[in-house]
Amino acid sequence: VSQNAIESSGKERTFCALALKMALRQINVKSKPSIICLDEITGKLLGKSVEEFMEFLEIIKTKINKLIIIEHMHPVNYDLMIEVKKDKNLISSLELNY
């Protein structure tokens, strides 16, 4: 299958980027990173695409040790959430939610 990822929709680019990352991880014989960090990965997704992508992430989670997601737009099924909060003096602190 051939797909022009640059001219694709946000959904296609998002799925393509993660699929490519996983494919490269699979064929790399020297290094198999056990952590993937995704920063606001669902920003280009709308409606049902978000649900489809979350299902894709569940599959990815079975193939790597740690999946780190930085997300502001959509709820994510997490094992541990690190929430950044600011106090009245605008000093940040971290809160862990299991």
C-alpha positions as CSV (number, residue, x, y, z in Angstrom):
1,V,0.0,0.0,0.0
2,S,1.3,3.4,-0.9
3,Q,0.1,6.5,1.0
4,N,1.3,10.1,0.7
5,A,1.4,10.9,4.4
6,I,2.1,14.6,3.8
7,E,-1.1,15.2,1.9
8,S,-3.2,12.9,4.0
9,S,-5.8,13.8,6.6
10,G,-4.9,14.3,10.3
11,K,-6.2,10.8,11.0
12,E,-4.1,9.2,8.3
13,R,-1.0,11.1,9.4
14,T,-1.5,10.2,13.0
15,F,-2.0,6.5,12.4
16,C,0.8,6.4,9.8
17,A,3.3,8.1,12.2
18,L,2.8,5.6,14.9
19,A,2.6,2.6,12.5
20,L,5.9,3.7,11.0
21,K,7.5,4.1,14.5
22,M,6.4,0.5,15.4
23,A,7.6,-0.9,12.0
24,L,11.0,0.7,12.4
25,R,11.2,-0.6,15.9
26,Q,10.4,-4.1,14.6
27,I,13.0,-4.2,11.9
28,N,15.8,-2.5,13.9
29,V,18.1,-5.3,14.8
30,K,20.5,-3.3,17.0
31,S,18.0,-1.5,19.3
32,K,14.5,-2.1,20.4
33,P,13.4,0.9,22.4
34,S,11.0,-0.1,25.2
35,I,9.5,3.3,25.6
36,I,7.5,5.4,23.2
37,C,6.5,9.0,24.1
38,L,3.6,10.6,22.3
39,D,3.0,14.3,22.7
40,E,-0.6,15.5,22.0
41,I,-1.0,12.7,19.5
42,T,-4.8,13.0,19.2
43,G,-4.7,16.7,18.4
44,K,-5.6,16.1,14.7
45,L,-8.3,13.5,15.4
46,L,-12.0,14.1,15.5
47,G,-15.0,12.0,16.7
48,K,-14.8,8.2,16.0
49,S,-11.1,8.6,14.9
50,V,-10.2,9.2,18.5
51,E,-11.8,6.0,19.6
52,E,-10.1,4.1,16.8
53,F,-6.8,5.5,17.7
54,M,-7.3,4.6,21.4
55,E,-7.9,1.0,20.3
56,F,-4.7,1.2,18.3
57,L,-2.8,2.4,21.4
58,E,-4.1,-0.6,23.3
59,I,-2.5,-2.9,20.7
60,I,0.8,-0.9,20.9
61,K,0.8,-1.2,24.7
62,T,1.1,-5.0,24.3
63,K,4.3,-4.6,22.2
64,I,6.3,-2.2,24.3
65,N,7.2,-1.8,28.0
66,K,6.1,1.8,28.5
67,L,3.9,4.2,26.5
68,I,4.1,7.8,27.7
69,I,1.3,10.0,26.4
70,I,1.1,13.8,26.9
71,E,-2.5,14.7,26.2
72,H,-4.8,17.7,26.7
73,M,-7.6,17.1,24.3
74,H,-9.0,13.6,24.9
75,P,-9.2,11.2,27.8
76,V,-6.7,8.4,27.7
77,N,-7.0,5.0,29.4
78,Y,-4.0,5.1,31.7
79,D,-2.2,3.0,34.2
80,L,-0.7,6.0,35.9
81,M,-1.4,9.7,35.3
82,I,1.0,12.4,36.2
83,E,-1.0,15.6,36.4
84,V,0.8,19.0,36.5
85,K,-0.9,21.6,38.7
86,K,-0.1,25.2,39.4
87,D,-0.8,26.8,42.8
88,K,-1.9,30.4,43.4
89,N,1.8,31.5,43.1
90,L,2.0,29.8,39.7
91,I,4.4,27.2,41.0
92,S,4.0,23.8,39.4
93,S,3.7,20.5,41.2
94,L,3.1,16.9,40.1
95,E,0.2,14.7,41.3
96,L,0.2,11.0,40.6
97,N,-3.2,9.3,40.0
98,Y,-3.4,5.5,39.7
